[in-house]
Amino acid sequence: MNILLYCNAFLPKIDGIVFRIKMFLDVINKNYKDINVVLVTPNKNTINIYKRFKIFKISSLSFRKILKYSPDIEISNPYYLNKDYNLVKKICLEEKINLIHIYHGDGFNMMINQISDKYNIPFIISYHTNVDLYIKSYNFNSLFINFFLFLFYLTFSLNKCDIVLNVSKSNEEYLEKNNKLNKNQKRNLIPYIIDTNKFYNVKIKRNNNKLKLLSVSRIEKEKNLDILFEAINKIQNCELHVIGNGSYLKELKTKYNIDNVFFYGKINNKELYKYYSMADIFINPSKTETLGFTTLEALACKCPVIGFNMLGTKEIIKHNYNGLLFNNLEELINCINLINTNNSLKNRLIENGYNFVKEYTPENSVKKIISIYKDTIKNKKKRGKKINLNFIIRNLLVVIWFLSFNIIKIFNLLI
C-alpha cells in the first residue's frame, strides 16, 4: 500500500497534528514494512527523520502574516498552485499512490480533489480544527466571517472526499448541524492516541506547598487562556505554570502582571511528563478544542484534569468521573477548589483518568487507521465523469483562493 499524506506541518514544529502524524509514521516504520508513505507539506522547515519515507515540500505562505493572532503555520501559496498541482500529480503517478490522506489541509485540498477524480485515487480528509469557532474568536464582523467561511469550505472539499475522519463525535455533529458536512457524506472517528511509555507519572521534588496549576498549549487568542489568569487572582496560595509560545503571549503578559505565573516557553516533548507530574491540576480552557492531546497526556501522567465543557474536551472528560468540566469563571474556580480540598475525589479522578487513556496505544490507533485505509481503497467511490481541468479553470480557482487572503488582510488592517 502506498499512501500520500498532505499536512501543513511536520517536525520540528510542535502541535497535535504533528504528534499524531509522527506517532503514525513511527508505528508504520516499525510494524508495517509493506506500507510506504510519502509526505507532502508547505512547511519549509520540515525535516525528515525517516530513511524509508520521502518528504516533498510545496510552495508556502505564512498564515501569521495574515492574522494578528494566529498559529505559526504554513499554508499552500496560491501564486504557485498550478506548479504544486503538477508536482503532486507526478508524485501520485511515480509513487503509485493508492490513497491520499489530508490532515486538515487548506485550499490545496481542491487540487488534490481534482487529482483524485482524474486518476481515481481515493482521498480522506481528517478534520482537526474547527475553523468556524476559530475565526469567530477574532471579533471580525459577521459579513467577513461568513465570506471567509464560504470561501474556505468552497476550496476545502470536505464533502467531496471518500471519507471524513473527525477527531470527536461532537465536532462531527457541529459540522453537520451547521451545514458544513452533508448527512450522506461517509465519515468515521479517528481513534484517540497516547503513548504511555513517554507520558507517565514520576515523583517531582516540590519547592513549596502552593497549589500548582498547569496549562500546556499554543498561546493564541482562541485558546481562551484569559480565564486562567482571571481565576488565579481569586485563588489563594496558588501558582499557574504556562508551557507554550504564540502570538498572544505578549498581550497576556501585559494584561495580567501577576507574580505567581511562570512562563516556560516551548518544552521538549520528551520532557513534558515531568511538568504534568509536577502539577496538582491540569486545565484545558479552550472552547475550540476538537480533541485535546494535552488532556490525554495529563491523564496518562496521572494529573487531575479540568476542561471547558465543549466539543472534544467534553468527550475525553466525563464530569466527576475522570475529570471536571466548567462553563464559566465561577465554575472553574469551584472545580479547582474542589480537587484541592477533596483527596478522595482527586484520587478517583486520577485512577479513572489513567484507566481511560491506557487503551489508546499508538499501535491500536494505527491498526484502526490502516483498517479504514483498506476499506476506503476497496470501496472507493465510483467516480462520475473525470474532471480534466484546463489552464483557465485552474487559474480561476487560484484567483478565488488568493482573493480570500486579500480580504483577510484588508479586514486585519481595519481592526
C-alpha positions as CSV (number, residue, x, y, z in Angstrom):
1,M,0.0,0.0,0.0
2,N,1.3,3.4,-1.0
3,I,-0.1,6.4,1.0
4,L,0.4,10.1,0.4
5,L,-0.1,12.3,3.4
6,Y,-0.7,16.0,3.0
7,C,-0.4,18.3,6.0
8,N,0.5,21.9,6.9
9,A,3.4,20.9,9.1
10,F,5.7,18.3,10.4
11,L,8.7,18.1,12.6
12,P,10.3,20.2,14.1
13,K,7.0,22.0,14.5
14,I,5.1,21.1,17.6
15,D,1.3,20.7,17.6
16,G,-1.3,18.0,18.0
17,I,-1.5,17.1,14.2
18,V,2.3,16.8,14.0
19,F,2.4,14.5,17.0
20,R,-0.4,12.4,15.5
21,I,1.4,12.1,12.2
22,K,4.7,11.3,13.9
23,M,3.2,8.5,16.0
24,F,1.5,7.1,12.9
25,L,4.8,7.1,11.0
26,D,6.7,5.6,13.9
27,V,4.4,2.7,14.1
28,I,4.3,2.2,10.3
29,N,8.1,2.4,10.1
30,K,8.4,-0.3,12.8
31,N,5.5,-2.7,12.2
32,Y,4.2,-2.2,8.6
33,K,7.1,-2.8,6.1
34,D,4.6,-3.3,3.3
35,I,3.3,0.2,3.6
36,N,5.1,3.1,2.0
37,V,4.3,6.7,2.9
38,V,5.1,9.9,1.0
39,L,4.5,13.2,3.0
40,V,3.8,16.5,1.2
41,T,3.8,19.8,3.1
42,P,4.0,23.5,2.5
43,N,6.1,23.9,5.7
44,K,9.6,24.9,4.5
45,N,11.2,24.0,7.9
46,T,10.1,20.3,7.8
47,I,12.8,17.8,8.4
48,N,12.9,14.1,7.5
49,I,13.9,11.7,10.3
50,Y,13.0,8.6,8.4
51,K,15.0,6.7,5.8
52,R,12.0,4.8,4.4
53,F,9.7,7.8,3.8
54,K,10.0,10.6,1.3
55,I,9.1,14.2,2.1
56,F,8.2,16.8,-0.6
57,K,7.8,20.5,0.1
58,I,5.4,22.6,-2.0
59,S,5.3,26.4,-2.0
60,S,4.3,28.1,1.2
61,L,2.6,31.2,2.7
62,S,2.8,32.1,6.4
63,F,-0.7,32.3,8.0
64,R,0.7,34.6,10.7
65,K,1.3,37.3,8.2
66,I,-2.4,37.4,7.5
67,L,-3.9,37.5,11.0
68,K,-2.6,39.4,14.0
69,Y,-3.0,36.5,16.4
70,S,-2.8,33.1,14.7
71,P,-0.9,29.8,14.7
72,D,2.6,29.9,13.2
73,I,1.6,27.6,10.3
74,E,2.4,27.4,6.6
75,I,-0.3,27.0,4.0
76,S,-0.1,26.4,0.3
77,N,0.8,29.5,-1.7
78,P,-1.9,30.5,-4.2
79,Y,0.7,32.0,-6.5
80,Y,2.2,28.6,-7.3
81,L,-0.9,26.4,-7.2
82,N,-0.5,25.2,-10.7
83,K,3.1,24.2,-10.2
84,D,2.4,22.4,-7.0
85,Y,-0.6,20.7,-8.6
86,N,1.7,19.2,-11.2
87,L,4.2,18.1,-8.6
88,V,1.7,16.2,-6.5
89,K,0.2,14.7,-9.7
90,K,3.7,13.5,-10.6
91,I,4.2,12.0,-7.1
92,C,1.0,10.1,-7.3
93,L,1.9,8.6,-10.6
94,E,5.5,7.8,-9.9
95,E,5.0,6.5,-6.4
96,K,1.8,4.6,-7.5
97,I,-0.2,6.1,-4.7
98,N,-3.2,4.0,-3.6
99,L,-4.8,6.6,-1.2
100,I,-4.3,10.2,-0.2
101,H,-4.9,11.3,3.4
102,I,-5.2,15.0,4.0
103,Y,-4.5,16.1,7.6
104,H,-6.9,19.0,7.7
105,G,-5.1,20.8,4.8
106,D,-6.0,24.2,3.2
107,G,-7.0,25.5,-0.2
108,F,-4.8,22.9,-1.9
109,N,-7.4,20.3,-1.0
110,M,-9.3,21.3,-4.1
111,M,-6.3,20.4,-6.3
112,I,-6.0,17.0,-4.6
113,N,-9.7,16.6,-5.2
114,Q,-9.0,17.1,-8.9
115,I,-6.1,14.6,-8.9
116,S,-8.3,12.1,-7.1
117,D,-11.0,12.4,-9.7
118,K,-8.6,12.3,-12.7
119,Y,-6.7,9.2,-11.5
120,N,-9.4,7.6,-9.4
121,I,-7.4,7.7,-6.3
122,P,-9.5,7.7,-3.1
123,F,-8.8,10.5,-0.6
124,I,-9.6,11.0,3.0
125,I,-9.8,14.3,5.0
126,S,-9.1,14.4,8.7
127,Y,-10.9,17.4,10.2
128,H,-8.8,18.5,13.2
129,T,-9.5,22.3,13.7
130,N,-13.0,23.8,14.0
131,V,-12.4,26.8,11.6
132,D,-15.9,28.3,12.4
133,L,-15.1,28.8,16.1
134,Y,-11.5,29.7,15.5
135,I,-12.2,32.6,13.1
136,K,-15.1,33.8,15.3
137,S,-12.6,34.3,18.2
138,Y,-11.1,37.2,16.4
139,N,-14.1,39.5,16.7
140,F,-14.4,40.2,13.0
141,N,-17.8,41.4,11.7
142,S,-20.3,38.8,10.7
143,L,-20.1,39.7,7.0
144,F,-16.4,39.0,6.8
145,I,-16.8,35.7,8.8
146,N,-19.5,34.4,6.5
147,F,-17.5,35.4,3.4
148,F,-14.3,33.7,4.7
149,L,-16.1,30.5,5.7
150,F,-17.9,30.4,2.4
151,L,-14.5,30.5,0.5
152,F,-12.9,28.1,3.0
153,Y,-15.4,25.4,2.5
154,L,-15.7,26.0,-1.2
155,T,-12.0,25.1,-1.6
156,F,-11.7,22.6,1.3
157,S,-13.5,19.6,-0.5
158,L,-14.9,18.3,2.8
159,N,-18.0,16.8,1.1
160,K,-16.1,15.6,-2.0
161,C,-13.7,13.2,-0.4
162,D,-14.3,9.4,0.1
163,I,-14.5,9.7,3.9
164,V,-14.2,12.4,6.5
165,L,-12.4,11.5,9.7
166,N,-13.3,13.6,12.7
167,V,-11.4,13.7,16.0
168,S,-14.6,13.8,18.1
169,K,-18.2,12.9,17.7
170,S,-19.2,16.4,19.0
171,N,-17.2,18.1,16.3
172,E,-18.8,15.9,13.6
173,E,-22.2,16.8,14.9
174,Y,-21.3,20.5,14.9
175,L,-20.2,20.4,11.3
176,E,-23.4,18.6,10.3
177,K,-25.6,20.9,12.3
178,N,-24.0,24.0,10.7
179,N,-24.4,22.5,7.2
180,K,-20.6,22.1,6.7
181,L,-20.9,18.3,6.5
182,N,-23.5,16.6,4.3
183,K,-25.6,14.0,6.1
184,N,-24.9,11.4,3.4
185,Q,-21.1,12.0,3.5
186,K,-19.3,8.9,4.7
187,R,-17.5,9.5,7.9
188,N,-15.6,7.8,10.8
189,L,-13.9,8.8,14.0
190,I,-10.1,9.0,14.4
191,P,-9.2,6.9,17.4
192,Y,-7.5,8.6,20.4
193,I,-3.8,8.1,20.6
194,I,-1.4,8.5,23.5
195,D,2.0,6.9,24.2
196,T,2.1,6.0,27.9
197,N,5.7,5.0,27.5
198,K,6.5,8.7,27.0
199,F,3.8,10.2,29.2
200,Y,3.9,8.7,32.7
201,N,4.0,9.9,36.3
202,V,7.2,10.5,38.2
203,K,7.9,11.9,41.7
204,I,8.9,15.6,41.5
205,K,10.5,17.4,44.5
206,R,8.4,20.4,45.4
207,N,9.9,23.8,46.2
208,N,6.8,25.0,48.1
209,N,3.3,23.9,49.2
210,K,1.4,26.2,46.8
211,L,-1.3,24.6,44.6
212,K,0.3,24.3,41.1
213,L,-2.0,24.7,38.1
214,L,-0.7,23.8,34.7
215,S,-1.5,25.0,31.1
216,V,0.1,23.4,28.0
217,S,-0.9,24.8,24.6
218,R,-0.2,27.2,21.8
219,I,-0.6,30.7,23.3
220,E,-3.2,32.1,20.9
221,K,-6.4,34.1,21.4
222,E,-8.7,31.2,20.6
223,K,-7.3,29.1,23.4
224,N,-9.3,31.1,26.0
225,L,-6.3,31.4,28.3
226,D,-7.5,34.7,29.8
227,I,-9.9,32.8,32.0
228,L,-7.0,31.1,33.8
229,F,-5.3,34.4,34.6
230,E,-8.6,35.7,35.9
231,A,-9.0,32.6,38.1
232,I,-5.5,32.8,39.5
233,N,-6.3,36.2,41.0
234,K,-9.2,34.7,43.0
235,I,-7.5,31.6,44.5
236,Q,-5.2,31.9,47.5
237,N,-1.8,30.1,47.8
238,C,-1.8,29.1,44.1
239,E,0.6,29.2,41.1
240,L,0.0,29.0,37.4
241,H,2.6,27.3,35.2
242,V,2.3,28.1,31.5
243,I,4.0,26.0,28.8
244,G,3.9,27.1,25.2
245,N,4.6,30.0,22.8
246,G,2.4,32.0,20.5
247,S,1.4,35.4,19.1
248,Y,-0.9,36.1,22.1
249,L,1.8,35.7,24.8
250,K,3.0,39.3,24.8
251,E,-0.6,40.7,25.3
252,L,-1.3,38.1,28.1
253,K,1.8,39.3,30.0
254,T,0.8,42.9,29.5
255,K,-2.8,42.4,30.6
256,Y,-2.0,40.3,33.7
257,N,1.0,41.4,35.6
258,I,0.8,38.6,38.2
259,D,3.7,37.4,40.3
260,N,2.5,33.8,40.7
261,V,2.5,32.9,37.0
262,F,5.5,31.2,35.5
263,F,6.1,31.0,31.7
264,Y,8.4,28.3,30.3
265,G,8.0,28.8,26.5
266,K,8.3,25.6,24.4
267,I,9.4,22.5,26.3
268,N,10.8,19.4,24.5
269,N,8.1,16.9,24.2
270,K,10.3,14.3,25.8
271,E,10.4,16.4,29.0
272,L,6.7,17.3,29.3
273,Y,5.9,14.3,31.5
274,K,7.9,16.0,34.3
275,Y,5.7,19.1,34.2
276,Y,2.5,17.1,34.2
277,S,3.8,15.1,37.2
278,M,4.7,18.3,39.0
279,A,1.3,19.9,38.6
280,D,-1.6,19.4,41.1
281,I,-4.2,20.2,38.4
282,F,-4.0,20.5,34.6
283,I,-6.5,22.9,33.0
284,N,-7.6,23.0,29.3
285,P,-9.7,26.2,28.9
286,S,-10.0,26.1,25.1
287,K,-13.5,26.5,23.6
288,T,-12.4,25.3,20.2
289,E,-10.7,22.1,21.1
290,T,-11.8,19.4,18.7
291,L,-9.7,16.8,20.6
292,G,-7.1,17.9,23.1
293,F,-3.9,15.9,23.1
294,T,-2.6,17.7,26.2
295,T,-5.6,16.5,28.2
296,L,-4.8,12.9,27.2
297,E,-1.1,13.5,28.2
298,A,-2.1,14.8,31.6
299,L,-4.4,11.8,32.2
300,A,-1.5,9.5,31.3
301,C,0.7,11.3,33.8
302,K,-1.9,10.8,36.5
303,C,-2.6,14.6,36.8
304,P,-6.2,15.6,37.6
305,V,-7.8,17.5,34.7
306,I,-10.3,20.3,34.3
307,G,-11.6,21.3,30.9
308,F,-14.0,23.6,29.2
309,N,-17.4,21.9,28.7
310,M,-17.3,22.0,24.9
311,L,-16.5,19.9,21.8
312,G,-13.7,17.3,22.1
313,T,-12.8,18.1,25.6
314,K,-16.2,17.0,27.0
315,E,-15.8,13.7,25.2
316,I,-12.5,13.0,26.9
317,I,-13.5,14.3,30.3
318,K,-16.6,12.7,31.8
319,H,-17.6,15.1,34.6
320,N,-16.9,13.9,38.1
321,Y,-15.6,10.6,36.7
322,N,-12.1,11.1,35.1
323,G,-12.1,14.9,35.4
324,L,-14.2,18.0,35.9
325,L,-15.8,20.3,33.4
326,F,-16.7,24.0,33.7
327,N,-18.7,26.6,31.7
328,N,-17.6,29.9,33.2
329,L,-15.1,31.5,35.6
330,E,-17.1,30.8,38.7
331,E,-17.4,27.1,37.9
332,L,-13.6,26.9,37.1
333,I,-12.7,28.3,40.5
334,N,-15.1,25.9,42.2
335,C,-13.6,22.9,40.3
336,I,-10.1,23.9,41.3
337,N,-11.1,24.3,45.0
338,L,-13.0,21.0,44.9
339,I,-10.0,19.0,43.7
340,N,-7.7,20.9,46.1
341,T,-9.8,20.1,49.1
342,N,-11.2,16.6,48.4
343,N,-8.4,14.0,48.3
344,S,-10.9,11.2,47.7
345,L,-12.3,12.9,44.6
346,K,-8.8,13.7,43.4
347,N,-7.6,10.1,43.7
348,R,-10.7,8.8,42.0
349,L,-10.3,11.2,39.0
350,I,-6.6,10.1,38.7
351,E,-7.4,6.4,38.7
352,N,-10.3,6.6,36.3
353,G,-8.4,9.0,34.0
354,Y,-5.4,6.7,33.7
355,N,-7.6,3.7,33.0
356,F,-9.3,5.7,30.3
357,V,-6.2,6.5,28.3
358,K,-4.1,3.4,28.7
359,E,-6.0,1.5,26.0
360,Y,-5.3,4.1,23.3
361,T,-1.8,3.0,22.4
362,P,-0.2,4.1,19.1
363,E,-0.3,0.5,17.9
364,N,-4.1,0.1,18.5
365,S,-4.8,3.5,16.9
366,V,-2.7,2.9,13.8
367,K,-4.3,-0.5,13.4
368,K,-7.7,1.1,13.1
369,I,-6.5,3.8,10.7
370,I,-5.0,1.1,8.4
371,S,-8.3,-0.8,8.5
372,I,-10.0,2.4,7.4
373,Y,-7.5,2.8,4.6
374,K,-8.1,-0.7,3.3
375,D,-11.8,-0.3,3.4
376,T,-11.7,3.0,1.6
377,I,-9.5,1.6,-1.2
378,K,-11.7,-1.4,-1.5
379,N,-14.9,0.5,-1.5
380,K,-13.8,3.7,-3.2
381,K,-16.4,5.9,-4.6
382,K,-17.5,5.3,-8.2
383,R,-16.4,8.5,-9.9
384,G,-18.6,10.3,-12.3
385,K,-17.2,11.9,-15.4
386,K,-13.5,12.5,-14.7
387,I,-12.5,16.2,-14.4
388,N,-9.6,17.3,-16.6
389,L,-9.1,20.9,-15.5
390,N,-7.7,23.1,-18.2
391,F,-5.5,26.1,-17.7
392,I,-8.3,28.7,-17.4
393,I,-10.3,26.8,-14.8
394,R,-7.3,26.0,-12.7
395,N,-6.3,29.7,-12.7
396,L,-9.8,30.7,-11.8
397,L,-9.5,28.6,-8.7
398,V,-6.2,30.3,-7.9
399,V,-8.0,33.7,-8.1
400,I,-10.7,32.5,-5.7
401,W,-8.2,31.1,-3.2
402,F,-6.0,34.2,-3.4
403,L,-9.0,36.6,-3.0
404,S,-9.8,35.1,0.4
405,F,-6.4,36.1,1.7
406,N,-6.5,39.6,0.4
407,I,-9.9,40.0,2.1
408,I,-8.4,38.8,5.3
409,K,-5.5,41.2,5.1
410,I,-7.9,44.1,4.4
411,F,-10.1,43.3,7.5
412,N,-7.0,42.7,9.6
413,L,-5.8,46.3,8.9
414,L,-9.1,47.6,9.9
415,I,-9.2,46.0,13.4
